[in-house]
C-alpha cells in the first residue's frame, strides 16, 4: 500500500502546484507591472529547480507507473487501467511543460536581468498569455491524473 499512497500524495502535489499557479500565482502577477512580473517569474524559474520539485515532478509519473504494474501483476485490471489513464494525463502535463512552458521560461531568462530589459511589456506579452493558457491545460490533466490514481486505489 506504500506505493499507491505515495502515488496519490505526489500526484496531488503535482496537480496542486499547477493549480496554485492557475488560481493564485499568475493572477497575482497579472496585477503587477511588466518589469516586476518578469523579475518574479525569473526568480520562480530558478527557485523551482530543487530536490522537492524533482521528487514530485519525476516521482508522480514513476509512482503511477509502478501502481499500474503492481495492480496488473495481481490481476486488479480496473485499478491498473485507471493508473494507466492517470499516467497518460501526467505524461501530457510533462510534455506540455517541456514543449511550451519551459521554452517560455528560457526565453524570459534569455531576455536578461529584468531592470535592464528595454521593453519589458514585449517580453511579458511573449511569455504570459501562452504560458498561462498551457498551465491551465497542465492543471486540468494533472487533476484528472489525481482522480484516476484515487479511483485506482479505491478499486484495489
Secondary structure per residue as TSV (DSSP state, phi and psi in degrees):
chain	resnum	aa	ss	phi	psi
A	1	X	-	360.0	-12.2
A	2	X	H	-63.6	-46.5
A	3	X	H	-63.8	-47.9
A	4	X	H	-61.4	-39.6
A	5	X	H	-65.7	-43.4
A	6	X	H	-59.7	-41.7
A	7	X	H	-61.2	-42.9
A	8	X	H	-63.8	-45.4
A	9	X	H	-63.7	-50.5
A	10	X	H	-70.9	-31.4
A	11	X	H	-69.4	-36.7
A	12	X	H	-63.8	-42.0
A	13	X	H	-66.2	-39.8
A	14	X	H	-57.8	-52.3
A	15	X	H	-66.0	-39.5
A	16	X	H	-63.4	-35.8
A	17	X	H	-61.7	-50.9
A	18	X	H	-66.5	-37.9
A	19	X	H	-59.8	-45.2
A	20	X	H	-60.2	-40.8
A	21	X	I	-65.1	-39.7
A	22	X	I	-67.6	-39.7
A	23	X	I	-104.0	-11.7
A	24	X	I	-135.6	-54.7
A	25	X	I	-63.9	-56.3
A	26	X	H	-70.3	-39.2
A	27	X	H	-61.6	-35.4
A	28	X	H	-66.0	-42.8
A	29	X	H	-68.9	-28.6
A	30	X	H	-59.6	-25.6
A	31	X	T	-83.5	-5.6
A	32	X	S	-97.9	166.6
A	33	X	-	-69.0	164.5
A	34	X	H	-58.7	-50.4
A	35	X	H	-63.3	-42.4
A	36	X	H	-63.9	-41.4
A	37	X	H	-62.8	-45.2
A	38	X	H	-62.1	-45.7
A	39	X	H	-62.5	-45.5
A	40	X	H	-65.2	-44.4
A	41	X	H	-65.7	-36.4
A	42	X	H	-60.4	-41.4
A	43	X	H	-65.4	-41.1
A	44	X	H	-61.8	-42.4
A	45	X	H	-63.4	-29.4
A	46	X	H	-80.1	-45.0
A	47	X	H	-65.1	-32.2
A	48	X	T	-71.2	-19.2
A	49	X	-	-81.5	81.7
A	50	X	S	-142.6	166.6
A	51	X	H	-61.4	-33.7
A	52	X	H	-65.0	-45.0
A	53	X	H	-62.3	-42.3
A	54	X	H	-61.4	-42.5
A	55	X	H	-60.6	-40.5
A	56	X	H	-73.6	-49.1
A	57	X	H	-68.0	-36.7
A	58	X	H	-90.6	-37.4
A	59	X	H	-65.8	-35.9
A	60	X	H	-62.2	-55.3
A	61	X	H	-62.0	-38.3
A	62	X	H	-65.9	-44.3
A	63	X	H	-65.6	-39.0
A	64	X	H	-69.3	-38.2
A	65	X	H	-60.9	-44.4
A	66	X	H	-60.6	-39.2
A	67	X	H	-62.4	-45.1
A	68	X	H	-58.0	-44.2
A	69	X	H	-66.8	-45.6
A	70	X	H	-61.6	-46.7
A	71	X	H	-62.7	-44.5
A	72	X	H	-63.0	-36.5
A	73	X	H	-68.2	-21.6
A	74	X	T	-106.8	10.0
A	75	X	T	80.8	12.1
A	76	X	-	-86.5	73.3
A	77	X	H	-69.7	-31.2
A	78	X	H	-63.8	-46.8
A	79	X	H	-64.7	-38.8
A	80	X	H	-63.6	-41.9
A	81	X	H	-64.2	-43.3
A	82	X	H	-64.6	-35.4
A	83	X	H	-66.2	-41.2
A	84	X	H	-63.6	-42.3
A	85	X	H	-60.6	-42.6
A	86	X	H	-63.2	-40.8
A	87	X	H	-62.6	-42.5
A	88	X	H	-58.8	-43.5
A	89	X	H	-62.3	-42.7
A	90	X	H	-64.8	-39.2
A	91	X	H	-63.4	-39.9
A	92	X	H	-60.5	-45.1
A	93	X	H	-61.4	-41.4
A	94	X	H	-65.6	-43.7
A	95	X	H	-62.8	-43.0
A	96	X	H	-61.1	-42.2
A	97	X	I	-57.1	-49.2
A	98	X	I	-79.9	-22.8
A	99	X	I	-98.0	-22.0
A	100	X	I	-119.9	-58.5
A	101	X	I	-71.5	-46.7
A	102	X	H	-62.6	-43.9
A	103	X	H	-58.8	-35.1
A	104	X	H	-71.5	-37.7
A	105	X	H	-60.4	-43.2
A	106	X	H	-63.7	-38.4
A	107	X	H	-64.2	-37.2
A	108	X	H	-61.6	-43.9
A	109	X	H	-63.2	-43.3
A	110	X	H	-67.4	-19.2
A	111	X	T	-67.5	-19.7
A	112	X	-	98.5	-175.2
A	113	X	-	-62.2	131.7
A	114	X	G	-54.1	-42.3
A	115	X	G	-71.5	-10.1
A	116	X	G	-105.5	-0.1
A	117	X	-	-73.3	125.6
A	118	X	T	-65.9	-40.0
A	119	X	T	-130.7	78.2
A	120	X	H	-62.8	-27.2
A	121	X	H	-64.2	-39.2
A	122	X	H	-68.8	-39.8
A	123	X	H	-63.0	-44.4
A	124	X	H	-63.3	-45.0
A	125	X	H	-62.6	-31.9
A	126	X	H	-76.4	-20.2
A	127	X	H	-99.4	-60.1
A	128	X	H	-62.7	-52.6
A	129	X	H	-60.2	-44.8
A	130	X	H	-70.9	-43.3
A	131	X	H	-58.8	-46.8
A	132	X	H	-65.5	-46.1
A	133	X	H	-56.1	-47.4
A	134	X	H	-76.0	-23.2
A	135	X	H	-66.5	-36.1
A	136	X	H	-61.6	-37.6
A	137	X	H	-63.0	-46.1
A	138	X	H	-60.0	-39.9
A	139	X	H	-61.3	-49.9
A	140	X	H	-59.9	-50.9
A	141	X	H	-69.5	-30.9
A	142	X	H	-75.1	-31.8
A	143	X	H	-67.4	-40.4
A	144	X	H	-61.2	-37.7
A	145	X	H	-61.9	-43.1
A	146	X	H	-61.7	-43.9
A	147	X	H	-58.9	-44.9
A	148	X	H	-61.0	-42.6
A	149	X	H	-66.5	-40.6
A	150	X	H	-66.1	-43.4
A	151	X	H	-60.8	-42.2
A	152	X	H	-59.5	-44.1
A	153	X	H	-62.2	-40.0
A	154	X	H	-66.8	-32.4
A	155	X	H	-76.3	-27.1
A	156	X	-	-72.1	360.0
